[in-house]
Amino acid sequence: MGGCKYLQGDGGPGTVRSIVNEVLVGQTQYSYTYAQPPRKDTLYNLAHGTLAAEALTVTTTQLTYTMLRDDSILPDDAARRRDEEARRARVSEWLKNMKVLAEGGKLPPKPAGRLRPPIPTPLLNPNPHYASLPMSIVVNASVQKVWARVGKYCNIGEWGFRSCDLISGKEGEIGAVRTIGHSVIVGQTRYSYTYTQPLRAPGLYPMYHGTLEARPLGSGRTTLYYTLMWDSSTQPDDASRQKQVETYSLLFEKMLRNMKKLAEGSTLTPEDKQAPVKF
């Protein structure tokens, strides 16, 4: 695709690009996940894409592009197969182009008429204002140990909200849905996942996303990152938006402290398990 520019943001979570108003909803050291926002009078297919780079050796890297969407809105299995085949062909072409560029090559000029036309259907929220909240904590344990202890999708039932079960899908797979918020895994790497909560009716969609990442720090230490991204324009005023940030900070920073305790071999106290604020 050509003619891409930022409509909002600076390349971090909450950035909107001109390609169908896609929003960067999750980001790790070597990956990002984007979403297409819902549009008026259109069933929302929860379209997300994740591009990730993982080192295989000191001189080779694997690029992975994963797409997720709810294909239940398509009329039948034949339509779903056609949609999957079209998406697979499109992504395969993108990956080939990225390989050429990353290896120092150049792509030929795009033929005339190849640019994707804009989608005329207006957005469900015509004036979004995306906010992000990055949080982190250092853990005295290796990244493998940390992720094995707190990185499963339903581990949040231990270090965060009480009682988590999978509604559909499998642990560690994109598309898995858990009981807490009916949250769906929409992006994933070896040591991270990004989730969202599905669109509900009525009202504006806050595009709420969370990303948990474990990143090696060296010498048997790890940094845990928890980043939230959401549309704060759904709040009525600046005071409400600030209160929302404070609520998220208190809650998720405590979750990070709980994860640190567990990953370092400690057990949580009743006070650790008590939510600092109502969410």
N, C-alpha and C positions, 0 to 999 in steps of 0.2 A: 504494500500500500504506500502511496505517496501523499505529500501535502499534509503531514502530521505536525501539529503545533499544540502547545499547552494553552488551554482555555482558562485554567485555574491551577494554582499551586506551582511548586518549583522542582518537581520530580520525586518528592516523597509521598507518603500516604496521604490520600485526599486529592492528589493531582488529577486533573481532568484533561484528556487529550481530545483533539478534534475528531479522531476516528470514532464515529458513533457515540461521542460523549463518554467514552470509557473512563472509568475511575480506578486509579491505583488504590487497592483496598488492603493490600498486604505486601510487606517487603522484608527480605532477609538479606544476609550478606551477599549471596549470589543468586537471588531469585526475586521475582515480583509476581503478584497476583492482581488481576484487574477484573472489573465487573462492568456489565452494561446496565445502566439504571432502567427501572420500569417506565413504560410510556402509557399515556392515557388510552383507555378503551382497548388495551392490548393485554392478552394473557402474558404473565411474566414467566419466562423460561429459566430464570436464575443463571443466565449465561455468565460464566467465569472462565478465565484462562490463566495459566501459570507457566512462566518461562523460568527454567532453572539451569544453572551451570554447575557441574560437579567434576572436580579434578579426578582423573583416572590414574595418571602418572604425572611426573613433573613437566611433561611436554604435551600431554593429551587431556582433553576435556570432553565430557559428554553433555550435550545440550538436550534438554527434555522440555517438550511443550505439551501441557495437559489441558484439555478443555472439559468443562462440566456444564451441563444444561439439563433442565427437566424436560424430557421429551414426551411426557404424558400429554402435553398439549397438542401433539401431532395426531392426525386422525387414525392411523393404523400402523402396523408393523412395517409395511412396505415403505411408508413415508419416513419412518424412523431409520430404516436402513439407508435410504437415499440421503437423508440428512447426515448420517454418520459418514458415509462414503465421501460426500462433498467436503465435510469438515476435515476428514483425514487427508484428502488430496491437497486441500488448501494449506494445512499445517505442514505437510511434507515439503511443499514448495518453499514455505517460509524457512524451514530448517535448512534446506539446501542453500538458500540465499545467505542465511546467517553464517553457515560454514565457509562459504566463499569469502565473505567480508572478514570474518575472524582470522582467516588464514592469509589475509593480505591481498585478496583479489578484488576485482571490481565487477559489478553487475552491469549487464547491458541496459540501455535505456528502455523504459517501459513503453510498450506499444500504446498508441493513442486509444483512448476510450477504456483503459484498464482501471482507472480510478473508481472506487466505489462511490455511487451517488449518495448524497445525504438522505437520512431517513426523515420524511416530512412529519411523521406523527409526533406531537409534542410530548415532552417528558411529563411524567406524573407530577414531579415537583419542578417547575420551570426555573426556580431560583435557588438551587442548593448552595449550601455553604459548608464545605467539608472541614471537619476538625480532626486532629489526631493527638494522641496522648502516648508518647513513648516512655516506657519504664524498664528498669533493668536491675539486676542484682548479681553479685559474684558468688559462686558456689565453690567450695573447696572439695571438688570431686571431678573426675574425668567426664568428658561430654558423653561417653558411652554409658557410664554409670548414672549420670543425671537423667538422661533421656529414658533409660530403662526403668528408672524409679518414678518419674513424674510425667513422662511424655506421652503416655497413652491417652486417647481422646476422653475416656471416662475417668481418668485419674482426678479430674476436677471434682468428683464426688468425695475425694479424700482431702485435697488441699484447698478446695473452694466451696462451692455450693454442695449441700448434702444430697446424697442419693442420686447417682447417675446410672442410667441404663441406655443401651442402644435400642432405638426404635426400629431402625432398618440399616442395612449395610453391615460391613464388618469393621472391626477395630483396625485402625491404621489405613483405611481405604478412603479415597475421595468419594464423596456422596454419602458417607455414613451420617446418620442422624441420631442425636442423643436427646434424652428427655429434657435436659436443661435448656429451656428456650427453643426446643425443637431445632437446635443449631445444627447446621450442615457443614461438613468439611468441604471446602471449595478449592483448597490449594494445599500442597504438601511437598516437603523435601525430606531428606534423611533425618534431619533433626529439627523439623518445624512443621506446623500446620496452621492454616488460616481457615476460619469458620465464619459463617454469617447466620442470621436468623431470617427465616423466610418472610415474604410479604404477607401482611394480614390486611383484611378489610374491616372497616373503612379507614381513612386517614392517610396522611403522607407517610412515605416509607423512610425511616431514618438511615437506611443503608449501613446498619451497624455491622462491623467486622472486627474480629480479634485475631491476632497472630502471636503464637508462642514459638520462640526459637531458642535453642541451646547452641552456643557458639564456643568452641574451644579457646581457652585463654593461654594455654601452655602450662607446663609443670603441674599437671593434674588438677587444673582449675578450669572453670567454665563460667561464662556469662549467660544468664537467662534473660531474654528480652520478652517483654509482653507489650504489644502495641495495639491500641484501639483506634478505630477510625469510624466516624459516623457523620451524619448530616445534622449539624446543630441548628439549621434553619427551622427545624420542626419545633424548637422551643420558642416561647412567646416574646422573650426579651433577653437582653444581655445578662441580667442578674440570674435568670434561669439557666442560661448557658454556662455561666461561671459555676453555679451550684452543681450542674451536671458533671463538669470537669472535676470538681472537688470530690463528689460522690464516687466517681470512677477511680480517682487516685487512691482514696482511702481503702476501697475494696480490693483493687487489684494489686496494690503494693503489699497489702497483707497477704494476698495469695502468693506473691513471689517470696515473701519471708517464710511462708509455710512450705513452699516447694524446696527452698534452701535447707530448711530443717530436715525434711524427709530425705533429700538427696545426700545429706551429710550423715545420715544414720540415726537421727534423733526421732522422737515421737512427738506428736502434737498434743498439746494440753487442751482441756475444754475451752480455755480462753482463746487459744489459737483458732478453734473451730467456730467461734462466735463471730458473726458478721459485724463489722464496725459500723455499718450503715445499712439502711433498708434499700434494696435494689429492685 
